[in-house]
Amino acid sequence: MVSISAGNFSDYTKSFFLDDHYLSQAKREKLQLEAIQERFAAVQSKIPPLAALADAQNIRSIKTLDDVPSLMFPHSFYKSYPEQIIGDHNFPALTSWLSRLTIRDLSEVAGREYETIDSWLEALDKQTELNVQHSSGTTGRMSFVPKDKVWSVRNRHMFKSVIEREMAPLKFDQFHPDFLVLWPTYRGGRSPVLQAAQIYADVFCSKPGDFYPLIPFDLSADYQNYLQEANQAKAGGRFLSPQPSDYVAEKIRQSVEQNQNYEQRLNNLLDLIEAEPKGRKFIMAGGPILLHQISKAGLERGMESVFASGSIVVSFGGFKGLPQQGNEVETISRFSGLANFSNAYGMTEWYEGCWMCSAGRFHIPPLLVAYILDPITGKPKPRQGVQEGHGAFFDIVGEAHWCGLISADHLEISWNPCSCGRTSPHIKDDIKRVSDSPESEYYIGPAPDEAIDMALEALTEGLD
């Protein structure tokens, strides 16, 4: 089989990654099954909730791809730490919880006290093999996903290959990039999107000054967690308690200051665009609301079709329940002068996202095994034709943790060849949360509730 171990990463990418979207389904699924079988055998006994989930169902091996969803965690597992742990700054308990989700050694951090989530994440980054990323908390609480640091580095090389392929008509030269990147949000942070900022700077900019973030500092995980708690309290008609710490209060002050100066910073960015020589290529990347805000402000200044040929607009993250005006795409297109722009779909738990093709479909790379689960039975639907229901995935890339996930998304996936010419399965651009679809539960999978409960107990036992 083709292994994705460190030693033959280069050979692996040549045989399985660079031609990934044109593999036959039979070849793709054969490689996927072999990789998952090897991963399960290697980590089953080392990750307590996975061992409990397998034992509860008497699963000792994986024989077919349809066996995998029974061993998938609900997405809520990555936010299943007891609620008071964060509020009490009980980072020894949080480290213990995280250690049960990964095969990597956390002994250098185990038992240590930290004042903030930021300092805990920084310690993990400096003293372990992990690059722990967190979610935005849109489903109620912040997730922490123990990704491999080495794969985060390799992800830059994978991203370069993806961009080179996706931008082939523009003749993108990854060895001589010369773009100015407009990044309409925080300079960086610990979420996958904000960590992508450094990747964009590395891949597209020839010098540091060509990367232009709208907010010139990193987003604090503590501040983001506080905002989520405040929103939850507001939704429940409560005042937030306890009051923010001095550390979070300073982050709030910085944010308020940035919001007060938002229009000025937006105008500075537009001034920068106007001052660049004609023909300079731009990349504007971010969430659709942020891209729309910049584009709308530019049009109000009379700036239209401002980007040179070869420039790119990349939208990712979606609206996540936020209100839409309905003219976002038209506004962005008028401002940029680009009739088409790239879109990507991803999750915090993944290493690689799904890029949209010319036919408007998100293509799933074969390093990501996709399933549609039946809304009633939870069983996987056939991987053929067009299927709609609860999305579930196994990410073959991740070696540090078990990457089988029941997502929070309701999807339509087609296994038919796409009109763009690719043979990889592809997702319809109409993604919604399961909670906003006919499936009313966050977890609808083939594993019985008792097995999920046993896995959750193995993950959280003794942490209350």
N, C-alpha and C positions, 0 to 999 in steps of 0.2 A: 504493500500500500504506500501511498504518498503521505509521509509524516510532515508535520509543521514544526518540528523541533528546530532549535537555533542553528544547528549545524548545516542544514540544507535548505534554509529559508530561500536562498536565491534560486535553487533548482525548483523549489515548490512554486514560487511565483511564476516562473517561466512555464511550468507545465499545467498550472491550475488557475492562476490568477489573471495573467495577461490576456488569455483567450477565453476567460470565464463565461462571458455572456453568449458564446457560440458553441458551447459544449452540448452534446446530445443529452437528453434527460437521463438516459440509461447510464452513460458514463458519469454524469454529474452525481447521480444518486448513489452509484457504486462507490465513488470516492468519499462522498459524505458519510455513508454508512460505515465504511472502514475507519474513518477518522473518529466518529462518535464512539464506535465500539472500543477503539484504543483508549480514548479519553475516559470512558466510563470505567474500564478495567484499571486505569491508573489512579483514579481519584475516588472511587466509590467508598473505600474505607477511610479516607482521609478528610472527608467533609461530612460532619455529623448529620446535618439535616438530609443530605442525599442518602446516606447509609440508612437512616430511619425510614425515608420514603420508599427505598428499595426493599428493605426488610418487611415493611408493613404489607407490601404487595407480593412478597416472595419472588422478587426479580433478581436474578443473579447474572444475567447477561442480556445484551440487546441483539435480537436476531433480525429485525427489520426496522426501517425508519418509522413505521407506525407504532413501534414500541416506545419511542422516545417521549411523546407527550405525557405518558404516565409517570415519567421521571422529571417533569418540568416543575420548577418553582413558580408560584404566582408572583407577579411583579412586586406585590406587597412585602415579600420576604426581605427585600433590601431596605425596607423601612420598618421592620418588625421589632426593633429595639424598644424596650419599655419607654413610654412617653416621658417619664420624669428624668431619665438619664441625662438628656441635654440640659433640662432646667436645673438639675443638681450639679452640673459639670462633673458627672461621674464618668470620666474618660477611661479609667481602668475597666469599668463594666462595658463601655462601648467598644474598647479594644478587644475584650473577651468575646463579645458578640461577633465582631468582624472576623476574628480568628477562626470562627466556626464556619465561615463561608469561603475560606481560602486555604490552599495548601502551602502558602508561603509562610515563612517564619516571622512572627511578630514579637519575638522575645525581647528585642531591643526597646520596644515601646510598651510592652505588657506591664501593667501595674503602675505606670507613671501618671502623674497628675498634670493636667494642662488647664490653662485659664479659659481658652477659647476653642471653638471648632477649628478656626484657622490654624492655630498653633498645633493642634492635634494632627491635622492633615499635613502640615509642613513637616512634622516629626516623622510621620509615616513615609513621606516622600524622601526624606534624607536618610532614614535609618532602616528602611526595608526595601524589598524588591517591588513594592506596590506603588502604583499611581492611583490613589483612591479618588474617584470622581463622584460628585453628587448631582442629584436632579434639581429641577427648579421647584419641586414640591407642588405641582399643579393638581395632583390627586389627593392632597391633604397633608403630606409629610415628606420631608427630604429623604431621599434614598442615598445610601452610600454603597458604591460598587467597587470591589477590590480588583482592579485591573492590573495587569502586568506592566511594570515600568518599561521593560525592554520592548514590549509590543507598542507602547505609546511612541517610542522612538522610531520603530520600524514603520509605524503608521504614517510618518512623514513620507517615507519612500513609497508606500502604497498609494498615498494621496497624490504624489507626483505622477505616478503611473496612471492613475485614474484621470487626472486632469489632462495629461498628455493625450490620452485616448479620447476623452470627451471633447477636447478642444482641437482635435486633429485638423478640422477645416481652417482653424485660425493659425495653424503652424506654431503652436506654443513650444518654446524651447526652454525646457526646465533647467538647462545649464547656463542660460543667459536671460534670466527674467528681467523685465523692465517695466513693471506695473506700479502705479500708485494705488494702494489699497485703502479704500474708504470703509472704515469699520464703525458703524453707527451705534456703538454701545460701549461697555466697559473694555478697557485695554486687555483684560485677562481675568482669570478666576479658576475655580476648580471644577466647573461644570464642563461637559464635553464641548459645548458650543464656544465657551470662552477660552478653553484650552486650544481650540482650533485657531484662535487669533494668532498664536505664535507660528502655527503651521502656515497660515496664509502669509505671514511676514517672511518666513523662511523660503517658501516656494515661489512667491511672486515678486518680492522686492529685491532690488540690487543693493540697496543701502537702507539702514534703519529708518532714516527720515522719510522714506516712501511709504511707511505704514502709519496711517492717520486714524487713531481711535477718537470717537466723539467724547468719551469720558476718559481722562488721562490717568486712571488708577484702576486697580483690580477690584472686582466685586467680592466682598467679604461673605463667606458662608454663614457667619453668625448673623450678619445683617439680613441676608436672604431668609434664614430660618426665622428671624424675628418678624419679618414681614408676613411670612406664612402663618405664624401664630397669631399675629394681629388680625389678619383676614379671617382666620377661623373664629376668633373671639367675636369679631364684628358680625359675622354670619350668624353666630349663636346669641347675639344680643348681649354680649358680655364685654366688660373692660378687660384689657390685657393685664394679666398679673403673672409673675412679678414685673416690676418696672425694668426697662432695659438697663443692662450693666453699663459702666462707664465706657467700656470698649465699644459696645453697640451704640451707645449714645453718640460717640464721636463719629461712627460710621453714618448715623442718621444725620448728624450735622453736615458732614461732607456731601451727603446725597441732597439735602435741602439746598445747600450752596450750589451744587451742580444744576439742580432744577431751576433755581433762580437765574442762572446764567445760560440756560439751555438755548435760548434764541440767539444769544451772542455766539455761542460755540457753533451752532448750526450755520450762522452767517459766516463764521470764520472758515468753516469747511467749504461753503459755497464760494467764498473768496479764493480759496486755494484752488478749486477747480477752474475758476475763471483765469487765474494767474498762470496756470500751467501752459506750456507751449502747445499750439495746435498740433494735433496728431498724437499727443501723449495718451497712452492706453491706461484705462482705469479698471479696477475691480471694485464693485460695491457689493458687499456681502452682509447679510443679516436677516433678521426676522422681517416678514412682510409689512408689519406696522411701522417699523423703523425706516425701512426703505421708502415707504409711502410718505412718511413725514418729511424726509429729506427732499424727495421728488416734488412734493406739493410746495414746499418752501422755495425750491428752485424755480418752479413754474411761475410762482407769484413774483419773482424777480425778473421774469422774462427769459429765463434760461431754458432752452429747449434743444433737444438732440445734442447734448453737450459732450458725449463720449465719442472718441475716435473709433474707427473701425478696428475690430480686434479686442475691444473692451468687453467686459463681462459683468452681468448682474447675477448674483447667486442668492436665492431666497431659501431659507430653511427654518424649521421650527413651527411653521403654521401659525394660526391665530389662537389656538388653545382656548376657545370659548370667548375670546375678546370680540367686541363688536366690529363689524366690517361696514365700510361705506359703499362697497360695491364697485368702485372705480379704481381700486388699487393697482391692478395690472395696467390699465390704460394710462394712469398717472405716471407710473414708473417708466413705462415705455416712452411716453412723450418726453419726459425729462431726459432720459438716457439716450434716446434715439435708437434703442435696440428693440426690434420687434419681438425677439425671443430672449428669454433668459433662463438660466439653470435653476432647477429646484432639487432639493434633497430631502429625503425622509429618513429619520433615524431615531434611536432611543439611547438613553444614558447607558443602558446595559450592553450596547453593541460596540464593536471596535470599528466597523465600517458601515457607512450608510448606503442608502439606495438612491441613485441618481436618476433624474427624469430624462427620458429619451425624447426624440423629436416628435413621437406620437403622443406625448403627454402621459407616459406611464413610468412609474417608479420601478426600475429593474433591480431584482434581488440577486446579489452576487452569490456564487455557489459556496462561498465561505459561510454563508448564512442560510440555514435550512428553514424553509417557511412551511407553516401549516395553517389551515383554516379549521377551527374546531366547531362542531355542531353546537348551536346555542342551547339545545335541550339535553343531549346526551353527553356533551363534552368530548366526544370521540373525534379523531381527525377525519375530515372529509377526504375523498380521493384527491390525490395530487394530479389532477387532469381536468381539462375544461376550465370553466369559470366557477369559482366557489366563493361564497360570502359567509362571513360569520366572525367568530372571535379569533384574532390573530395570535399565533404562537411561533416561537423561533428558537433555533439552536445555533449559537455562534461558535463555529469551529475554531476561530482564532484564539479565543481566550483559554489560556492554560492555567491561570492562577485560581480560577473558580469554576464552578459548574454553570455553564452558559445556556442551560435550557430554561426558557422563560415563557410563561403565559402572560401576554401583554395586557394593557388596559384599552387596546384599540380594536374597533370593529372595522374590518377590511373586506375588500373584494380583491381576490388574486386570480389571475389567469395563468394557466400553464400552457396555453396555446402560443405558438410562435407570434411574436409581435410584428406589426406592420413596419417597424423600423428595421427589421431583419434579424434581431436577436432572438435567441431561443430560450433565454433565462425567464423564469416566472416573473410576472410584473403586477404591480399594485395599482388599482384605480385611484385617481386623485380625488377621492371623496372619503377621507379618513375621519372617523369620529370616535369619541370615547365610547366604550361599552356602556357606560352609564347613560349615554344619550341615544342608545340604540335599543332594539328589542331585548337584548341581553341585559337583565337588570342587576346581575351579580358581577363583581370584579373578577372572581375566579370561577370559570366553567371549564373544567378539564376532566380527563378520563380517570384520574386517581380519585379514589373514594375520599370523602371528607375525613374519615378516621386516619387515613394515611397522611393527609396534609397536616392534620392536628399533631400527629406524632413527629413529623418533620419540624413543625414549628416549635414544639416542646424541646426537641433536641437543640434547636437554635437559641432559644431564650431561657432555658432552664437555669435557675439560680440567679437571674439578673434582676429580679423584681426587688 
